[in-house]
Amino acid sequence: MRLRGTVAVTAAASIAMAGTAAATAAPQKWSVTAQTGLPGNENLSDVAVTGARSGWAVGGSWDAATDKPLVYRWDGTGWHLAPVPAQVDVGLSRVAGSSEANIWAFGLQIRSDRALKAFRWNGASWQASVVENGDVTLWDADVLSPSNVWLAVNGEAAAQPLRHWDGRQWRSVAAPADRVYSMHFTSAKSGWAVGTTVDGLPRMLRWNGSAWKAAALPQIPVPAGASATLNDVMALSVNNVWAVGTVSWLEGDDEQFRPVVLHWNGSAWRRVATPDYRFDLSNLAPDGSGGFWVKGGVETLVNYRAGTWTAVPRPTVPETDGVFGRMANVPGTSTMLGVGSVSPWSAPEDDRDDGIFFTAR
């Protein structure tokens, strides 16, 4: 959870509660389907799906001496190790794509001149480019085409939180936010992003095809001493956009959370009520049935569909501690794919962590 300063108390606003459908299909059931099981430690950080039999997962592996990236491909039946791009000496943190011949992965180079690097899979090989030199944090990536890629970063040009690839070069792009954490486009002329202002206030941004503009948000009631954050945004269509986050505060040494859910109906953002959840929300993904999945805190997955909220425990492996990372929908189906990591209780320290694959059907 990210804390971004204190937000003043606002007057209570009316909460828009979506009606519950009389007959709503149950959400998919999640299960663990595979582990990496390689020598050393591994984790998987992100997943992207571009077709009914085309998925990618990225992460990294490390042991006492070396770090290296991991790339897996999904062929509709299972996950398989794939060739990794050159010029990466640590794990890959993000993967996104618009087709099987336009997959982008992003990772750090740290052993020589530190840099954030991008790698494009063109269907046959990886092609590398340097996004930015220096100490750069990548928050999110969205790929529209081979010549239209957006990144949300915290880099050397602190006043410009976005980077854009135009087919020839990466350039910095200004936006009315200090930081941007998530973005999602429906076309080259329409996109949304969430972040914070320099004062730590939540910020919604809209892309109109030529510039980023701040969009009006409904009031989010925040107690004195608390902060509000928007973690993720997802556009199911031009007139159906969702953003999630949290209001958080300290009670003694314990951090308390209440989720924030916002919906865009094509004309305005409104607040949507949830059950009495006590966790933050992040990592939105469509569920293939008109709704979406979102991660709730560390231990929970939450589905929203036709006005109904359903919370389920994340799938686990017996006698392990685990982390559920990113997830994605297989287009045209209700199948979900997810990645993360597990640590067996009895494993040796130098071979403790395995990457893990999740599926929901």
C-alpha positions in Angstrom: 0.0 0.0 0.0 1.3 3.5 -0.9 0.7 6.4 1.5 0.8 9.8 -0.1 0.3 12.3 2.6 -2.8 13.6 4.4 -6.1 14.6 2.7 -8.4 17.1 4.5 -11.8 16.0 5.8 -14.5 16.3 3.2 -18.2 16.4 3.6 -19.9 13.0 3.2 -21.0 12.5 -0.4 -23.8 10.3 -1.5 -22.6 6.9 -2.4 -23.9 5.3 -5.6 -24.8 1.7 -4.9 -25.2 -0.5 -7.9 -28.3 -2.7 -7.8 -27.8 -6.4 -7.4 -29.0 -8.5 -10.3 -31.6 -11.1 -9.4 -29.7 -13.9 -11.0 -25.9 -13.4 -11.3 -23.6 -16.1 -12.4 -21.1 -17.2 -9.8 -17.5 -15.9 -10.5 -14.8 -18.2 -11.8 -13.0 -20.4 -9.3 -9.3 -19.8 -8.9 -6.7 -22.6 -8.5 -2.9 -23.1 -8.6 -1.9 -24.8 -11.8 1.9 -24.8 -11.9 5.1 -23.7 -10.2 8.4 -22.8 -11.9 10.5 -25.2 -9.7 13.9 -24.0 -11.1 17.1 -24.1 -9.1 17.5 -21.0 -6.9 14.7 -18.5 -6.2 12.1 -17.2 -8.7 9.2 -14.8 -8.7 6.7 -13.9 -11.5 5.7 -10.2 -11.5 3.3 -9.7 -14.5 1.2 -11.4 -17.1 -0.3 -10.4 -20.4 -2.7 -12.3 -22.7 -3.1 -11.3 -26.4 -5.2 -14.2 -27.7 -7.0 -17.4 -26.9 -3.7 -19.3 -27.0 -1.2 -16.6 -26.4 0.0 -15.4 -23.0 3.2 -14.1 -21.6 4.6 -14.0 -18.0 7.8 -12.3 -16.8 9.8 -12.1 -13.6 13.2 -13.0 -12.4 15.4 -15.7 -10.7 18.4 -15.3 -8.4 20.8 -17.3 -6.3 23.9 -16.4 -4.4 25.8 -15.3 -7.4 23.6 -14.2 -10.3 20.3 -12.6 -11.2 18.5 -13.2 -14.4 15.2 -12.5 -16.1 12.5 -15.1 -16.6 10.0 -15.2 -19.6 7.2 -17.8 -19.9 4.8 -18.3 -22.8 1.3 -19.8 -22.5 0.0 -21.8 -25.5 -3.6 -22.4 -24.3 -2.7 -25.6 -22.5 0.3 -24.7 -20.3 3.2 -22.4 -19.5 6.7 -23.0 -21.0 10.0 -21.3 -20.5 10.9 -18.9 -23.4 14.0 -17.2 -24.7 14.8 -14.1 -22.7 16.0 -10.7 -24.1 19.6 -9.9 -23.9 21.0 -6.9 -22.0 18.9 -7.5 -18.9 20.8 -8.4 -15.7 17.9 -8.5 -13.3 14.2 -9.5 -13.4 11.6 -8.1 -15.8 8.9 -6.2 -14.0 6.2 -5.6 -16.6 4.9 -7.2 -19.8 2.2 -5.9 -22.2 1.2 -6.3 -25.8 -1.3 -5.6 -28.6 -0.7 -8.9 -30.6 1.5 -12.0 -30.6 4.0 -10.1 -32.8 4.0 -7.0 -30.5 4.9 -8.0 -27.0 6.9 -5.5 -24.7 8.8 -6.4 -21.6 10.5 -4.0 -19.3 13.4 -4.4 -16.8 16.4 -2.8 -15.2 20.0 -2.8 -16.2 22.1 -2.3 -13.0 25.5 -3.9 -13.3 26.8 -1.3 -15.8 25.2 2.0 -16.4 21.9 1.9 -14.6 18.9 2.2 -17.0 15.3 1.2 -17.6 15.2 -0.9 -20.7 12.3 -1.9 -23.1 12.3 -5.2 -25.1 9.9 -5.7 -28.0 9.1 -9.3 -29.2 8.3 -9.0 -33.0 7.2 -12.6 -33.4 10.8 -13.9 -33.9 13.3 -12.0 -31.7 13.7 -9.4 -29.0 14.6 -5.8 -29.9 16.0 -3.6 -27.1 15.8 0.1 -26.5 16.7 2.4 -23.5 13.7 4.1 -22.0 15.8 6.3 -19.6 19.2 6.2 -18.0 19.5 6.5 -14.2 17.5 5.3 -11.3 14.0 4.7 -12.8 10.9 3.1 -11.2 8.4 1.7 -13.6 4.8 1.7 -12.3 2.7 0.6 -15.3 2.8 0.0 -19.1 0.1 0.0 -21.8 0.8 -1.0 -25.4 -1.5 0.1 -28.2 0.7 -0.7 -31.3 4.3 -1.1 -32.3 4.6 2.7 -32.5 2.4 3.6 -29.5 3.6 2.5 -26.1 3.0 4.4 -22.8 4.8 4.0 -19.5 4.2 5.5 -16.0 7.5 6.0 -14.3 9.3 7.8 -11.5 12.5 8.8 -13.1 15.1 11.4 -13.5 12.6 13.9 -15.1 10.5 14.0 -11.9 8.1 16.7 -13.3 7.2 14.4 -16.2 5.7 11.1 -15.0 5.1 9.5 -18.4 7.2 8.1 -21.2 6.0 7.5 -24.8 7.4 5.4 -27.6 6.4 6.7 -31.1 8.1 4.0 -33.1 11.5 5.7 -33.2 12.3 7.0 -29.7 11.2 7.3 -26.1 10.3 10.8 -24.9 9.1 12.3 -21.7 5.5 13.5 -21.5 4.1 16.0 -19.0 0.9 15.4 -17.1 -0.9 17.3 -14.3 0.2 14.9 -11.7 3.4 14.3 -9.6 3.2 10.6 -10.1 1.1 8.2 -12.2 0.5 4.7 -11.0 -1.8 3.1 -13.6 -3.1 3.8 -17.1 -5.4 2.2 -19.6 -6.3 3.2 -23.2 -9.3 2.3 -25.3 -7.8 3.9 -28.4 -4.9 6.2 -29.5 -7.2 9.1 -28.7 -8.8 8.0 -25.5 -7.1 6.9 -22.2 -7.2 7.3 -18.5 -4.6 7.4 -15.7 -4.6 7.7 -12.0 -1.9 9.2 -9.7 -1.2 11.8 -7.1 -0.5 15.5 -7.0 2.6 17.0 -5.4 0.5 17.4 -2.2 -0.4 13.7 -2.2 -4.0 14.2 -3.4 -5.6 11.6 -5.7 -5.6 12.6 -9.3 -7.6 11.4 -12.3 -6.1 12.1 -15.8 -7.7 11.8 -19.2 -5.9 11.5 -22.6 -7.7 13.2 -25.5 -5.3 12.2 -28.2 -3.0 15.2 -27.9 -2.6 16.0 -24.2 -3.4 14.8 -20.6 -6.0 16.8 -18.7 -7.1 16.5 -15.1 -10.6 15.1 -14.7 -13.0 16.0 -11.9 -13.5 13.4 -9.2 -16.4 12.9 -6.8 -15.7 13.8 -3.1 -14.0 11.0 -1.3 -14.7 11.3 2.5 -11.4 11.0 4.3 -11.0 11.2 8.1 -8.6 13.6 9.6 -5.1 12.2 9.5 -5.9 9.7 6.8 -4.9 9.6 3.1 -6.6 8.6 -0.1 -4.9 6.8 -3.0 -6.1 5.5 -6.4 -4.0 2.5 -7.3 -5.4 1.2 -10.6 -7.7 2.2 -13.6 -9.3 -0.1 -16.2 -11.5 0.8 -19.2 -13.9 -1.9 -20.2 -15.2 0.5 -22.9 -15.3 4.2 -23.6 -18.3 4.6 -21.3 -17.4 2.0 -18.7 -14.2 2.8 -16.8 -13.3 1.7 -13.3 -10.7 3.0 -10.8 -9.9 1.5 -7.4 -7.8 2.5 -4.4 -8.0 3.0 -0.7 -8.4 5.4 2.2 -5.9 4.5 4.9 -4.8 5.7 8.4 -3.0 4.5 11.5 -4.6 3.3 14.7 -1.7 2.9 17.0 0.8 0.9 15.1 -1.8 -0.8 12.9 -2.7 0.5 9.4 -6.4 0.5 8.6 -7.9 0.4 5.1 -11.2 1.1 3.4 -11.6 0.6 -0.3 -12.4 3.3 -2.8 -14.2 2.4 -6.1 -15.0 4.9 -8.8 -17.0 4.4 -12.0 -17.1 6.5 -15.2 -20.4 6.2 -17.2 -19.4 8.3 -20.1 -20.2 11.7 -18.6 -19.0 11.7 -14.9 -17.2 9.8 -12.2 -19.2 8.5 -9.3 -18.5 6.6 -6.1 -19.6 2.9 -5.9 -20.1 1.3 -2.5 -18.6 -2.0 -1.6 -19.3 -4.4 1.3 -17.5 -3.6 4.5 -14.1 -4.6 3.2 -11.1 -3.8 5.4 -8.4 -3.9 2.7 -7.1 -1.8 -0.2 -7.9 -2.7 -3.8 -5.5 -3.0 -6.7 -4.7 -4.9 -9.9 -7.9 -4.6 -11.9 -8.6 -7.1 -14.7 -11.8 -7.8 -16.8 -13.4 -11.2 -16.0 -14.7 -11.9 -19.5 -18.3 -11.8 -18.3 -18.9 -8.1 -18.1 -17.4 -7.6 -14.7 -13.9 -7.5 -13.2 -11.5 -9.1 -10.7 -9.5 -7.0 -8.3 -7.0 -7.9 -5.7 -8.0 -7.1 -2.1 -5.1 -6.6 0.2 -2.8 -9.6 0.3 -5.1 -12.6 0.9 -8.3 -11.8 -1.0 -9.6 -11.7 -4.6 -12.8 -9.7 -5.3 -15.1 -10.1 -8.2 -17.7 -7.5 -9.3 -20.3 -8.5 -11.7 -23.8 -7.1 -12.5 -23.9 -5.2 -9.2 -22.8 -8.1 -7.0 -19.5 -8.1 -5.0 -18.0 -11.5 -4.2 -14.8 -11.9 -2.1 -12.8 -15.2 -2.2 -9.5 -16.2 -0.6 -6.6 -16.3 -3.0 -5.6 -19.9 -3.9 -2.8 -21.4 -1.9 -0.3 -24.2 -1.9 -0.3 -26.3 1.3 2.6 -25.4 3.7 3.7 -22.3 1.9 3.5 -18.6 2.1 2.5 -17.0 -1.1 1.9 -13.7 -3.0 -0.7 -13.2 -5.7 0.6 -10.8 -8.3 -1.0 -9.6 -11.6 -3.8 -11.2 -13.5 -5.4 -11.1 -17.0 -8.4 -12.3 -18.9 -8.1 -14.6 -21.9 -10.0 -12.7 -24.6 -13.3 -14.1 -25.7 -13.5 -16.4 -22.7 -14.1 -16.4 -19.0 -10.7 -17.9 -18.3 -8.3 -15.9 -16.1 -4.6 -16.2 -15.7 -2.5 -15.0 -12.8 1.1 -15.1 -11.5 2.9 -14.7 -8.2 5.3 -16.6 -6.0 5.3 -19.1 -3.1 7.8 -20.0 -0.3 7.6 -23.5 1.0 8.0 -23.6 4.8 10.7 -26.3 4.8 12.7 -25.1 1.7 16.4 -24.1 2.1 17.1 -20.3 2.0 19.0 -20.5 -1.3 16.1 -22.3 -3.1 13.1 -21.0 -1.2 10.9 -19.1 -3.7 9.1 -20.5 -6.7 7.1 -18.5 -9.3 3.5 -19.7 -9.5 0.8 -19.7 -12.0 -2.9 -19.3 -11.2 -6.0 -20.0 -13.3 -9.7 -19.2 -12.9 -12.5 -20.8 -15.0 
